[in-house]
């Protein structure tokens, strides 16, 4: 899901005004990626010591919800910096695609690779 949205942001640039909107969406998606990664990391760490506790489905549901919410907050604030680092690597691609679309008269470029048409 996130990969698809990131590709949509980078591909198909429209001139004037779209670039800033796409940068904003890219930043949101990068931070969402940080959130998902943090959630996975926290769940994996919890599984490492869960054998010490009793398994109750209500408790597991609560802990999953708690982990997801904590991960969302970490991703939104980019505490770990993963989302911001990813954004800083992808933003130049966005600007390059926008410049190429402008040079071609607004024609969208539908590939992310570096090969030429």
NUTI-570083 format. One record per residue (C-alpha): residue in three letters; residue number from 1; x, y, z. Coordinates in steps of 0.02 Angstrom, whole numbers. Layout:
residues N
[vexba 'ALA',NUM,[X,Y,Z]]
...
end
This chain:
residues 117
[vexba 'UNK',1,[0,0,0]]
[vexba 'UNK',2,[134,126,50]]
[vexba 'UNK',3,[245,73,-95]]
[vexba 'UNK',4,[103,104,-218]]
[vexba 'UNK',5,[67,277,-148]]
[vexba 'UNK',6,[252,324,-152]]
[vexba 'UNK',7,[261,270,-335]]
[vexba 'UNK',8,[105,371,-374]]
[vexba 'UNK',9,[184,524,-294]]
[vexba 'UNK',10,[344,508,-394]]
[vexba 'UNK',11,[263,460,-559]]
[vexba 'UNK',12,[153,565,-670]]
[vexba 'UNK',13,[203,741,-623]]
[vexba 'UNK',14,[89,883,-675]]
[vexba 'UNK',15,[169,1055,-687]]
[vexba 'UNK',16,[130,1202,-571]]
[vexba 'UNK',17,[60,1172,-398]]
[vexba 'UNK',18,[64,983,-403]]
[vexba 'UNK',19,[245,973,-347]]
[vexba 'UNK',20,[212,1045,-174]]
[vexba 'UNK',21,[59,934,-150]]
[vexba 'UNK',22,[159,782,-203]]
[vexba 'UNK',23,[301,829,-84]]
[vexba 'UNK',24,[177,839,59]]
[vexba 'UNK',25,[103,669,15]]
[vexba 'UNK',26,[278,596,-1]]
[vexba 'UNK',27,[324,659,172]]
[vexba 'UNK',28,[164,587,246]]
[vexba 'UNK',29,[198,419,163]]
[vexba 'UNK',30,[378,417,224]]
[vexba 'UNK',31,[322,450,401]]
[vexba 'UNK',32,[188,315,385]]
[vexba 'UNK',33,[326,196,330]]
[vexba 'UNK',34,[422,242,488]]
[vexba 'UNK',35,[265,204,589]]
[vexba 'UNK',36,[241,33,509]]
[vexba 'UNK',37,[424,-10,531]]
[vexba 'UNK',38,[420,44,714]]
[vexba 'UNK',39,[263,-58,746]]
[vexba 'UNK',40,[343,-213,672]]
[vexba 'UNK',41,[501,-185,774]]
[vexba 'UNK',42,[402,-163,935]]
[vexba 'UNK',43,[295,-318,904]]
[vexba 'UNK',44,[451,-420,869]]
[vexba 'UNK',45,[535,-359,1028]]
[vexba 'UNK',46,[378,-400,1128]]
[vexba 'UNK',47,[374,-577,1059]]
[vexba 'UNK',48,[549,-602,1127]]
[vexba 'UNK',49,[489,-596,1306]]
[vexba 'UNK',50,[305,-642,1288]]
[vexba 'UNK',51,[338,-820,1344]]
[vexba 'UNK',52,[353,-750,1521]]
[vexba 'UNK',53,[171,-693,1522]]
[vexba 'UNK',54,[3,-777,1516]]
[vexba 'UNK',55,[-80,-770,1345]]
[vexba 'UNK',56,[-250,-687,1350]]
[vexba 'UNK',57,[-332,-633,1187]]
[vexba 'UNK',58,[-401,-473,1262]]
[vexba 'UNK',59,[-229,-426,1326]]
[vexba 'UNK',60,[-150,-465,1156]]
[vexba 'UNK',61,[-278,-355,1068]]
[vexba 'UNK',62,[-246,-214,1190]]
[vexba 'UNK',63,[-58,-229,1170]]
[vexba 'UNK',64,[-73,-230,980]]
[vexba 'UNK',65,[-181,-73,984]]
[vexba 'UNK',66,[-60,9,1105]]
[vexba 'UNK',67,[89,-36,995]]
[vexba 'UNK',68,[3,32,839]]
[vexba 'UNK',69,[-39,196,923]]
[vexba 'UNK',70,[136,220,993]]
[vexba 'UNK',71,[207,180,821]]
[vexba 'UNK',72,[92,308,739]]
[vexba 'UNK',73,[150,442,860]]
[vexba 'UNK',74,[333,398,830]]
[vexba 'UNK',75,[305,403,642]]
[vexba 'UNK',76,[211,569,644]]
[vexba 'UNK',77,[345,655,747]]
[vexba 'UNK',78,[485,562,656]]
[vexba 'UNK',79,[574,531,821]]
[vexba 'UNK',80,[687,399,744]]
[vexba 'UNK',81,[716,503,588]]
[vexba 'UNK',82,[684,359,468]]
[vexba 'UNK',83,[540,447,380]]
[vexba 'UNK',84,[637,608,361]]
[vexba 'UNK',85,[790,516,297]]
[vexba 'UNK',86,[684,422,169]]
[vexba 'UNK',87,[601,584,117]]
[vexba 'UNK',88,[768,671,91]]
[vexba 'UNK',89,[821,530,-26]]
[vexba 'UNK',90,[657,527,-125]]
[vexba 'UNK',91,[623,714,-139]]
[vexba 'UNK',92,[759,745,-271]]
[vexba 'UNK',93,[677,610,-378]]
[vexba 'UNK',94,[514,704,-366]]
[vexba 'UNK',95,[595,867,-420]]
[vexba 'UNK',96,[689,781,-563]]
[vexba 'UNK',97,[529,702,-628]]
[vexba 'UNK',98,[441,872,-618]]
[vexba 'UNK',99,[581,956,-716]]
[vexba 'UNK',100,[578,819,-846]]
[vexba 'UNK',101,[390,835,-864]]
[vexba 'UNK',102,[408,1024,-886]]
[vexba 'UNK',103,[541,998,-1019]]
[vexba 'UNK',104,[427,880,-1113]]
[vexba 'UNK',105,[281,999,-1111]]
[vexba 'UNK',106,[195,926,-959]]
[vexba 'UNK',107,[200,745,-1018]]
[vexba 'UNK',108,[207,628,-870]]
[vexba 'UNK',109,[350,507,-848]]
[vexba 'UNK',110,[287,337,-795]]
[vexba 'UNK',111,[447,250,-746]]
[vexba 'UNK',112,[557,267,-594]]
[vexba 'UNK',113,[715,195,-673]]
[vexba 'UNK',114,[857,299,-746]]
[vexba 'UNK',115,[844,232,-923]]
[vexba 'UNK',116,[799,350,-1064]]
[vexba 'UNK',117,[650,336,-1179]]
end
